[in-house]
Structures are given as structure tokens and as C-alpha cells.
Amino acid sequence: MARFTAKELSAAGLIASVYAILSLVLAPISFAVYQVRIAEALTVLPFLTRAAIPGLYIGCLLANIIGGMGWLDIVFGPLITLAAAFLTRSTYHLSRHRGSNLFAVLPVVLLWTGAVYLLSGLAVTTYTLTGAGLSALSLVVVALAEKLRARPGGLSSVLHVLSFVGAIASIAFLQVTDDTWLKAVGGLALVASWLAVLVLARVSYSGGNPNLLIAPLPPVLLNAFGVSAYLAPLIGVNYWFSVQMVGVGQLIACYLIGVPLLMALKRRNILG
């Protein structure tokens, strides 16, 4: 690997600073099991530049040192972030190979499945089945709306509105849990799945690279399973419960915030 340029070192320092600051300013939702660490939205940046790899590691290290969760979080948290950053960088190289576009649908499946699970607790009732069907239909409609986007008449806009309203309405049918946190996270995950389909369809139909949607998968999966390995016993909760909570939080941070950030930076050729 070639040496980092002065521009790359500056970018790495900026990314590290922003990651650490966001984590600490939003500390109540950045640590422990019930978390949506907003700073994790930056973990998509290795898709654009290799400079983000050391930047994310240093940023996470600083955040976890000050965060106060203990030495396990200080040692293993940044290492997991580093491994995820290398894997996200590898998705950039993978995206240039034909046939890799199939991976782009994985985020939609994960987000939608996670949302339905959290909101309904997999309760099989007429209402929850209606909600699941309505939310799935809304994803199909938004994809159709993007396909019709270039045609005159405004049909695309109408379908966009209907699909989003359908996604939001399906939340009411799916909710069987009394846990406010699960309702909030599940609802956000469902909105994120709608957004993922919107992005996937828009990028695909405009001739872009839909594989940018797989860039956040490494931090989502490694944090969900890796961080939970030490966080669950540290906090005193079930491992799989921690996997669910951390995983959904990562999906929200990396997809609801990270993907739009990635698209904006890529469009303006910033960091690229």
C-alpha cells in the first residue's frame, strides 16, 4: 500500500475528530446496549477513501477511552471498527466486479426483517400480517415510482407519497410491543428500509453503482456480533438481545444517515 498523502492524513484527522466528538456529544445514545451511535454513519467513508480507515480507528479509540465503558470497549471496540473499515474498503473493490449488484438487496432485507421483528415480536396475527404486507407493498411501490420518475404527469410523485404513507401506516398494524424503545427503533428501521429501496432504485435507474448500499454492512454486522460479545456480559444482558439492539442501532446510523451522507459526498467528489 502506498504512503498516505498530506491530503489523506488531513482527511483521516478530520474523520477521527468528527467521530469522537459526535460520540461524546451524543453519549447517552452512543454507548451500552440501547444505542444508535450517530458517529457510526462515518463508517461508510472507506468506500470513498482509504484515509477513513485510520481515521475511524483513532476516532473510535478516543471516544471509547473517554466513554467510560472499560478496557474491553477501549481495546476491542476500535479493533472491530478497524476490521469493519478494511472490509468496507473491500466493498469498493468488489463493486467494480460484475454480478456483485445482487449484494445490494441485502440491506433492504435486513432492515425490513429487523423492523418487522422489533415492532411485532414475530406475533402472527391478522393485524401484524396486514402490517407486514402493507410495508412490503410500500417498498415495491417506491421502486416502481423511481422507474417512472422520468415520465411526465407527476405519477411518480404520487406513488412516492403513497408508498411512504403506506410504510408509516404499517407501523400501527405491526406494533404489539409496549417497549417504547423497540417501537422507536423498529419504526426507524422500517423507514430506513423504505429509504434503502429508494436509494437502490434511484441509483440503479440512473446508471450509478448500487453497491454503495453494501458499504455499511461490515460495520453493522461486526458491531452487532462482535461488540455484543463483550458488551452483553459487561452490561448483564442476553447476548442475542444485545446483538439485536446493537445491530438495529447500527442499521439506523449506517443506512438512515450514512448512505445519504455517502451519496452526497460521492456526488460532490469530496474525499474521493
C-alpha positions, 0 to 999 in steps of 0.5 A, a space after each residue: 500500500 502506498 504512503 498516505 498523502 498530506 491530503 489523506 492524513 488531513 482527511 483521516 484527522 478530520 474523520 477521527 475528530 468528527 467521530 469522537 466528538 459526535 460520540 461524546 456529544 451524543 453519549 447517552 445514545 452512543 454507548 451500552 446496549 440501547 444505542 444508535 451511535 450517530 458517529 457510526 454513519 462515518 463508517 461508510 467513508 472507506 468506500 470513498 477513501 482509504 484515509 477513513 480507515 485510520 481515521 475511524 480507528 483513532 476516532 473510535 479509540 478516543 471516544 471509547 477511552 473517554 466513554 467510560 465503558 472499560 478496557 474491553 470497549 477501549 481495546 476491542 471496540 476500535 479493533 472491530 471498527 478497524 476490521 469493519 473499515 478494511 472490509 468496507 474498503 473491500 466493498 469498493 473493490 468488489 463493486 467494480 466486479 460484475 454480478 456483485 449488484 445482487 449484494 445490494 438487496 441485502 440491506 433492504 432485507 435486513 432492515 425490513 426483517 429487523 423492523 418487522 421483528 422489533 415492532 411485532 415480536 414475530 406475533 402472527 396475527 391478522 393485524 401484524 400480517 396486514 402490517 407486514 404486507 402493507 410495508 412490503 407493498 410500500 417498498 415495491 411501490 417506491 421502486 416502481 415510482 423511481 422507474 417512472 420518475 422520468 415520465 411526465 404527469 407527476 405519477 411518480 410523485 404520487 406513488 412516492 407519497 403513497 408508498 411512504 404513507 403506506 410504510 408509516 401506516 404499517 407501523 400501527 398494524 405491526 406494533 404489539 410491543 409496549 417497549 417504547 424503545 423497540 417501537 422507536 427503533 423498529 419504526 426507524 428501521 422500517 423507514 430506513 428500509 423504505 429509504 434503502 429501496 429508494 436509494 437502490 432504485 434511484 441509483 440503479 435507474 440512473 446508471 450509478 453503482 448500487 453497491 454503495 448500499 453494501 458499504 455499511 454492512 461490515 460495520 453493522 454486522 461486526 458491531 452487532 456480533 462482535 461488540 455484543 460479545 463483550 458488551 452483553 456480559 459487561 452490561 448483564 444482558 442476553 447476548 442475542 438481545 444485545 446483538 439485536 439492539 446493537 445491530 438495529 442501532 447500527 442499521 439506523 446510523 449506517 443506512 438512515 444517515 450514512 448512505 445519504 451522507 455517502 451519496 452526497 459526498 460521492 456526488 460532490 467528489 469530496 474525499 474521493 
